């Protein structure tokens, strides 16, 4: 983690600030209204919690939340411009993330590290200070539950990108306290579990009473299920996923398209358990996906007021869908321009005749491209977590089939073929995940957690990227060199030394 900047009264509601990647200031640490007087009231506690959520601005708006993973996977790829294709070609190194070497630092692992540890530090202050605040005890417990959830989320996001990472659960009063060595991934998951145990017993509200953009009890259970899945803790993953389903608070929307409509966000929350909420729900938070996914040249009218033709799906991925699959409708090989003319695939962009358009992020109304929301945890994920966990524990049981068939039914597909072997069933569930969650920052992590990326990625090529030289070390990113320079206790990941 970066050395801390000085604590001042102006940072009162933001918590301890981590230095930006290019900064190495040598400053004195001062006591302040933040450390001594803040968090005394309910208003202080609420402001401190908002700061913990604020780290999502660096992940979703940057947008490290999705593009870092999506540009590496076998489903989506970027326009081949300098900096943006580094993830796709696996040409990054330990210095890729620095401001000087990469103009697209916001789409780099540096942004993940910086945003997550910034959020963790702020969560540590809330967890340490709010218990002594004078306020309603029920709301106090909920605030702490939200902070525990967010800290767990940030650690989960870090470990799935870097493997072993530093675990720090107390606030830093000094620069020395901010420097921490790495912990084994197993210990990171122990902390994630401990935090989610706190979050799931905090009395968090449920949909629809939960505040928009905030954590619910079911979100905490869903994150617990997904983290356990990544930890290959199949029994716990199944237990927590079934708890979400049994709660009856969330359900699959009948029409998958309704999940992504810019004018349907309130109704979509029935399925979207937790999402990156942009303006106007979270003022100041936006994302680039609306502009990136639309065709070049302000194509409209369906996509956006302005779009750039910077992100596409592979033709091979489009071809993998059953034509009857409703989810294939979220991709397109042509579009209607502002004059009403149908523009065919070969004319979508000059860089390839194989570019398939992604329609999950369309907003023809906004002039600033801030909506729709980006799903992070939704009921389709919960069902497929349950299907995979049940399959790995007990084989393709009737329950396992029921979980995956709920997703297939919504897509307009027949039930999964019965009589599959355990391995074949797991493969079918992973394929269902691929079709369901494309362009949502999920697929790359499915490939790395199952160690399939080395065989899958070399086949995901086209005329823009005819060769993709992925190697074993790409399972995890290197720790950004700036972070190692700033924290002498931090060691580089073994494959990147």
DAHUMO-V652297 format. One record per residue. N is the residue number from 1. NEAR is the number of other ideal C-beta (glycine too) atoms within 10 Angstrom. Layout:
# DAHUMO-V652297
N&NEAR / N&NEAR
This chain:
# DAHUMO-V652297
1&25 / 2&25 / 3&20 / 4&23 / 5&18 / 6&14 / 7&23 / 8&12 / 9&11 / 10&11 / 11&18 / 12&19 / 13&17 / 14&18 / 15&28 / 16&22 / 17&18 / 18&25 / 19&18 / 20&15 / 21&24 / 22&10 / 23&13 / 24&12 / 25&11 / 26&6 / 27&11 / 28&6 / 29&19 / 30&11 / 31&10 / 32&16 / 33&13 / 34&24 / 35&18 / 36&10 / 37&12 / 38&21 / 39&24 / 40&14 / 41&12 / 42&16 / 43&12 / 44&21 / 45&25 / 46&15 / 47&17 / 48&26 / 49&23 / 50&13 / 51&21 / 52&27 / 53&20 / 54&19 / 55&24 / 56&24 / 57&19 / 58&20 / 59&27 / 60&26 / 61&22 / 62&24 / 63&22 / 64&26 / 65&24 / 66&27 / 67&27 / 68&22 / 69&24 / 70&27 / 71&19 / 72&27 / 73&27 / 74&23 / 75&25 / 76&29 / 77&29 / 78&22 / 79&19 / 80&14 / 81&10 / 82&9 / 83&15 / 84&20 / 85&17 / 86&19 / 87&26 / 88&21 / 89&16 / 90&15 / 91&11 / 92&19 / 93&11 / 94&19 / 95&13 / 96&21 / 97&25 / 98&17 / 99&14 / 100&10 / 101&14 / 102&20 / 103&11 / 104&18 / 105&23 / 106&19 / 107&22 / 108&27 / 109&24 / 110&25 / 111&24 / 112&25 / 113&26 / 114&28 / 115&26 / 116&27 / 117&23 / 118&24 / 119&28 / 120&26 / 121&27 / 122&29 / 123&31 / 124&20 / 125&23 / 126&27 / 127&21 / 128&14 / 129&19 / 130&22 / 131&13 / 132&9 / 133&21 / 134&11 / 135&17 / 136&12 / 137&7 / 138&10 / 139&15 / 140&18 / 141&17 / 142&21 / 143&25 / 144&20 / 145&23 / 146&24 / 147&29 / 148&26 / 149&28 / 150&25 / 151&29 / 152&26 / 153&30 / 154&26 / 155&27 / 156&23 / 157&23 / 158&22 / 159&26 / 160&20 / 161&21 / 162&23 / 163&19 / 164&20 / 165&27 / 166&22 / 167&19 / 168&21 / 169&14 / 170&11 / 171&22 / 172&22 / 173&14 / 174&11 / 175&18 / 176&11 / 177&15 / 178&24 / 179&19 / 180&16 / 181&13 / 182&20 / 183&18 / 184&13 / 185&17 / 186&10 / 187&14 / 188&24 / 189&21 / 190&14 / 191&18 / 192&25 / 193&17 / 194&14 / 195&28 / 196&25 / 197&14 / 198&19 / 199&27 / 200&21 / 201&13 / 202&21 / 203&11 / 204&23 / 205&16 / 206&15 / 207&18 / 208&11 / 209&8 / 210&20 / 211&10 / 212&14 / 213&17 / 214&18 / 215&27 / 216&25 / 217&24 / 218&26 / 219&27 / 220&30 / 221&27 / 222&26 / 223&26 / 224&28 / 225&27 / 226&24 / 227&25 / 228&24 / 229&24 / 230&19 / 231&20 / 232&12 / 233&18 / 234&18 / 235&12 / 236&16 / 237&25 / 238&26 / 239&16 / 240&26 / 241&29 / 242&19 / 243&17 / 244&26 / 245&20 / 246&9 / 247&14 / 248&9 / 249&20 / 250&23 / 251&12 / 252&18 / 253&20 / 254&10 / 255&13 / 256&21 / 257&15 / 258&14 / 259&24 / 260&22 / 261&14 / 262&17 / 263&12 / 264&15 / 265&19 / 266&10 / 267&13 / 268&18 / 269&22 / 270&18 / 271&23 / 272&25 / 273&27 / 274&23 / 275&23 / 276&26 / 277&23 / 278&29 / 279&15 / 280&10 / 281&18 / 282&22 / 283&9 / 284&10 / 285&21 / 286&20 / 287&26 / 288&21 / 289&29 / 290&27 / 291&21 / 292&26 / 293&24 / 294&30 / 295&24 / 296&15 / 297&15 / 298&15 / 299&21 / 300&19 / 301&14 / 302&16 / 303&26 / 304&26 / 305&17 / 306&16 / 307&25 / 308&19 / 309&21 / 310&19 / 311&26 / 312&29 / 313&24 / 314&24 / 315&18 / 316&15 / 317&22 / 318&19 / 319&10 / 320&15 / 321&19 / 322&14 / 323&6 / 324&10 / 325&16 / 326&15 / 327&21 / 328&19 / 329&14 / 330&22 / 331&21 / 332&19 / 333&15 / 334&15 / 335&22 / 336&15 / 337&18 / 338&10 / 339&8 / 340&7 / 341&8 / 342&9 / 343&16 / 344&10 / 345&18 / 346&12 / 347&13 / 348&24 / 349&20 / 350&10 / 351&15 / 352&20 / 353&14 / 354&20 / 355&26 / 356&23 / 357&27 / 358&23 / 359&19 / 360&21 / 361&28 / 362&24 / 363&25 / 364&14 / 365&10 / 366&17 / 367&9 / 368&13 / 369&21 / 370&22 / 371&22 / 372&25 / 373&26 / 374&25 / 375&23 / 376&26 / 377&25 / 378&24 / 379&25 / 380&23 / 381&25 / 382&27 / 383&24 / 384&24 / 385&27 / 386&27 / 387&30 / 388&27 / 389&27 / 390&27 / 391&27 / 392&19 / 393&14 / 394&13 / 395&14 / 396&23 / 397&14 / 398&8 / 399&14 / 400&26 / 401&21 / 402&14 / 403&25 / 404&25 / 405&17 / 406&20 / 407&24 / 408&19 / 409&13 / 410&20 / 411&19 / 412&15 / 413&18 / 414&10 / 415&12 / 416&20 / 417&10 / 418&9 / 419&7 / 420&17 / 421&10 / 422&14 / 423&11 / 424&14 / 425&25 / 426&19 / 427&15 / 428&20 / 429&27 / 430&16 / 431&14 / 432&24 / 433&21 / 434&20 / 435&21 / 436&21 / 437&21 / 438&25 / 439&27 / 440&22 / 441&25 / 442&22 / 443&26 / 444&23 / 445&19 / 446&23 / 447&24 / 448&21 / 449&15 / 450&14 / 451&10 / 452&14 / 453&24 / 454&14 / 455&10 / 456&16 / 457&21 / 458&13 / 459&10 / 460&20 / 461&15 / 462&15 / 463&11 / 464&18 / 465&16 / 466&7 / 467&7 / 468&17 / 469&10 / 470&19 / 471&11 / 472&10 / 473&14 / 474&20 / 475&17 / 476&21 / 477&24 / 478&22 / 479&25 / 480&27 / 481&19 / 482&24 / 483&24 / 484&15 / 485&13 / 486&20 / 487&19 / 488&9 / 489&12 / 490&18 / 491&13 / 492&15 / 493&18 / 494&10 / 495&13 / 496&15 / 497&9
